[in-house]
Amino acid sequence: MNRRGFLKLASLVPAAGLMPSTLWAASSKKTISASSTPSPTNTQETAVTAPKTVRRRNIVLIKLSGGNDGLNTLVPLKDYAKYQKFRPTLSQPAQAYKLASLDGSGMALNLYMSHLSKWWNQGNVAWIQGVGYEHPILSHFRSSDIWDTASDAFVESEIGWLAQVLPQYKSGLHGIIVGEGLGPMSGKDCHTIAMQSPQVFLNQISLVKDANPLKNASPALAHITNIQHQLHEAGLQIKEKMGNPRPIPGFANGVLGRRLESVAQMILSDVDTAVYKVEHSGFDTHANQLNKQNNLLNELAIALDSFANTMQANGRWDDVLVVTYSEFGRRVQENKGGGTDHGAASVQLVMGGKVRGGVYGERPNLNELDKDGNLHMTTDFRQVYGTLASRWFNVNNPWSQFKTIPFV
Amino acid sequence: MNALTFREARHLVSRTGLGAEWSSIKKLEGLAQAQAVEHVINQSPSPLRPTPRFSPWSKLEPMRDDSTQGRKDAWVIAQEEGKRLQGWWIEQMMATQSPFIERMTLFWHGFFTSSIQKTLQPSLLLEQNLMLRTQALGNFKTLLHAVSRDPAMLVYLDGYENIKGRPNENFARELLELFTIGPKEYSQADVKAAAIAFTGWGLDPHTGDFVVRPDQHDKRPVTFLGRTGSFDGADIINILLEHPKTAERLAEQFWKAFVSNSRPSSKTMQAWGAQIRRADYDIKEALRMVLNSPEFWDEHNRGAIVKSPIDILIGTARMGNYPRESTGELVNLCRLLGQQLFDPPTVKGWAGGEHWISTQTLLVRASYLAKIARGSMDRKTDGDAGFPVSSSRELIDWLVAVPPVNPPPEIPGNRRLAHALLLDPAFQVA
């Protein structure tokens, strides 16, 4: 392989996760062998009759990077006049939205997300509105950190929220990032690999020889050999299960489409992990928001439709939950450039076969903005995290002081 | 006293330098231990690379106040200059003949962190780096006073907003918790008292220079760590320097950086702390003690430190005839490996040790090391002459701090062996 090209590949791996734990190694061998593909003779059969215990529940986390404008994702039909006053160039005629009305909620879906209507009608889509935290911070970096670590606005933490959930749920590999950004899976107990795609990962991993975890070396070397062993095992698993991934016919194109296709391939190949994370970026729409955001949401809806179709066709729709999040929403009053500045509360989408469809959370009040002109949050983001922990993964809820939401 | 063996000299070089450079090891081999330590701590400073020109405070701050667009433009400038600042230090570390000074500057940067992302003032971070490097082997008391008046620090920990009637506790808290006595030794009332004492230490809004503004200083008497008086910032620092925990916690950081990632015994730390105080916080004297300590030379502590990304990236490149990456790529690799210079993850700096190694970072480390090793293997014209060693035994002794974990390649040859050693887990520790 061309050596210059080689390091380029490696550079696509995202920045460091923090502190992998040595505990992981002890239990992972068991996990990986227990979940590996059954012997070749009965592969065909097990694809249908695989015991339920092997099937993992997955979350596919999609970060809408840059700060997605909730008000133009779910448009408040009930407060339409008020909304239109704040958004003279960013709003459509009310009539247009009537068709996209999410029944009974007083909200309408962005017209460019119509690919989701089939799933909404099936009751597989939940929207949670007014999601945020007290004392909103308007910095991308800082607010992303808060969302990633489930901390209060003024508390710094390096432990991702999933690192507080997933080690309770399973041992071995906890998460796979397709693209960049470890985010919610940072932390000493969370084991993740990052890849541009399974194929690229397989190229890189070939460099990593197995290492016997050393027990009586220095803790430093013991830790390194443990991690190296785990990395090697993850490589073996991906190689074994994904040796020859087939493209999924008709799957959505574009960066997000390709990433979700990789996720779909890994889920269908029974890769043993709990969370997949991808990023969909470009939502920092300070100017000319209308087209930009519509296009991004359109791309999102089309990719999600492909993904859901693939899962449903293969009997896996009940095993997955797609969850979107963004570091913040946007200012209620549009700016002079036809865009919006950094805001606070926004909306989250949850989708899956087991989802209880509907719109959850209280509609943010357009008559009562905070000192910066942003929406007050009505749902603490940790209510969503806690729901995912306790109602989806069935583990202890680290944020039990916040109420869960019955969207699943 | 016995003369240092090759392995001992290697240990000293790899813990205090940037890479176990062959020539440096050979220089120290055969010297008495104390003499070798003197060589290390008395390196005469290499000339500094020309410092980049950065937009001054007086340009960036008015831009920010001007308009949304101005704020954006200032942000773009800060990002671009921030990258150049990172590149400047990387180049300095790559070229220096006094790696111990770079290492100590990096040590203090991790101890007294400030970040280009919060301050958005690369010129202030450069000034801070120049200050840290001048004081790197000076006196901790002087250093602590200087840091407390350092403009980048005043922005990073909001000290410049700490004024009479509107105290901001951020700097006061970190001064107590991180820079001196540690979290168990004070109460919230002490933090409040210290913040009041520091009121009036700020920045000139036009130049960004440190200023003391008597009209913004709250002269009220406060009680701080059991003493009552009308204190200013310098008084608070002096009280903290008298506290035995300040020296002990500094000793812990020296332990972590030079001896082992495992926790030291509190007895050792008390002894080291007492010595640091006896030396009146002279840093060189403290390091002389650390590097001559039985713990530093204890065989059990070989390989007890996980190499930092800087050690892997720059140290390996300095060790041999290896091809090196472009500055931009090294800046990028620092980010991927979790050690962005001038941009530590939190106010505590880099957690370091085992935290450096995760499944992601290990993969990037392996990619980098494989590329470096392959580059050297491809230089066919050199034959085996690229290595200064005469046997494979010597090559192993040189490249790794502890015996390799994996068996050597079956086909002999130094290049192949060097490749295997660079990718061995043993290469990740010092």
Boltz contact constraints between the chains, C-beta under 6 A:
constraints:
  - contact:
      token1: [A, 3]
      token2: [B, 371]
      max_distance: 6.0
  - contact:
      token1: [A, 3]
      token2: [B, 374]
      max_distance: 6.0
  - contact:
      token1: [A, 6]
      token2: [B, 371]
      max_distance: 6.0
  - contact:
      token1: [A, 7]
      token2: [B, 367]
      max_distance: 6.0
  - contact:
      token1: [A, 7]
      token2: [B, 371]
      max_distance: 6.0
  - contact:
      token1: [A, 10]
      token2: [B, 364]
      max_distance: 6.0
  - contact:
      token1: [A, 10]
      token2: [B, 367]
      max_distance: 6.0
  - contact:
      token1: [A, 11]
      token2: [B, 332]
      max_distance: 6.0
  - contact:
      token1: [A, 13]
      token2: [B, 360]
      max_distance: 6.0
  - contact:
      token1: [A, 13]
      token2: [B, 363]
      max_distance: 6.0
  - contact:
      token1: [A, 13]
      token2: [B, 364]
      max_distance: 6.0
  - contact:
      token1: [A, 15]
      token2: [B, 335]
      max_distance: 6.0
  - contact:
      token1: [A, 15]
      token2: [B, 336]
      max_distance: 6.0
  - contact:
      token1: [A, 15]
      token2: [B, 338]
      max_distance: 6.0
  - contact:
      token1: [A, 16]
      token2: [B, 337]
      max_distance: 6.0
  - contact:
      token1: [A, 16]
      token2: [B, 338]
      max_distance: 6.0
  - contact:
      token1: [A, 16]
      token2: [B, 358]
      max_distance: 6.0
  - contact:
      token1: [A, 16]
      token2: [B, 361]
      max_distance: 6.0
  - contact:
      token1: [A, 17]
      token2: [B, 358]
      max_distance: 6.0
  - contact:
      token1: [A, 17]
      token2: [B, 360]
      max_distance: 6.0
  - contact:
      token1: [A, 18]
      token2: [B, 355]
      max_distance: 6.0
  - contact:
      token1: [A, 19]
      token2: [B, 355]
      max_distance: 6.0
  - contact:
      token1: [A, 20]
      token2: [B, 358]
      max_distance: 6.0
  - contact:
      token1: [A, 156]
      token2: [B, 346]
      max_distance: 6.0
  - contact:
      token1: [A, 193]
      token2: [B, 359]
      max_distance: 6.0
  - contact:
      token1: [A, 194]
      token2: [B, 360]
      max_distance: 6.0
  - contact:
      token1: [A, 204]
      token2: [B, 363]
      max_distance: 6.0
  - contact:
      token1: [A, 207]
      token2: [B, 366]
      max_distance: 6.0
  - contact:
      token1: [A, 207]
      token2: [B, 370]
      max_distance: 6.0
  - contact:
      token1: [A, 208]
      token2: [B, 366]
      max_distance: 6.0
  - contact:
      token1: [A, 211]
      token2: [B, 405]
      max_distance: 6.0
  - contact:
      token1: [A, 211]
      token2: [B, 425]
      max_distance: 6.0
  - contact:
      token1: [A, 218]
      token2: [B, 303]
      max_distance: 6.0
  - contact:
      token1: [A, 218]
      token2: [B, 304]
      max_distance: 6.0
  - contact:
      token1: [A, 219]
      token2: [B, 262]
      max_distance: 6.0
  - contact:
      token1: [A, 220]
      token2: [B, 261]
      max_distance: 6.0
  - contact:
      token1: [A, 220]
      token2: [B, 304]
      max_distance: 6.0
  - contact:
      token1: [A, 220]
      token2: [B, 306]
      max_distance: 6.0
  - contact:
      token1: [A, 220]
      token2: [B, 429]
      max_distance: 6.0
  - contact:
      token1: [A, 221]
      token2: [B, 303]
      max_distance: 6.0
  - contact:
      token1: [A, 221]
      token2: [B, 429]
      max_distance: 6.0
  - contact:
      token1: [A, 223]
      token2: [B, 354]
      max_distance: 6.0
  - contact:
      token1: [A, 224]
      token2: [B, 357]
      max_distance: 6.0
  - contact:
      token1: [A, 224]
      token2: [B, 425]
      max_distance: 6.0
  - contact:
      token1: [A, 224]
      token2: [B, 428]
      max_distance: 6.0
  - contact:
      token1: [A, 225]
      token2: [B, 425]
      max_distance: 6.0
  - contact:
      token1: [A, 227]
      token2: [B, 357]
      max_distance: 6.0
  - contact:
      token1: [A, 227]
      token2: [B, 359]
      max_distance: 6.0
  - contact:
      token1: [A, 227]
      token2: [B, 362]
      max_distance: 6.0
  - contact:
      token1: [A, 228]
      token2: [B, 425]
      max_distance: 6.0
  - contact:
      token1: [A, 231]
      token2: [B, 359]
      max_distance: 6.0
  - contact:
      token1: [A, 231]
      token2: [B, 362]
      max_distance: 6.0
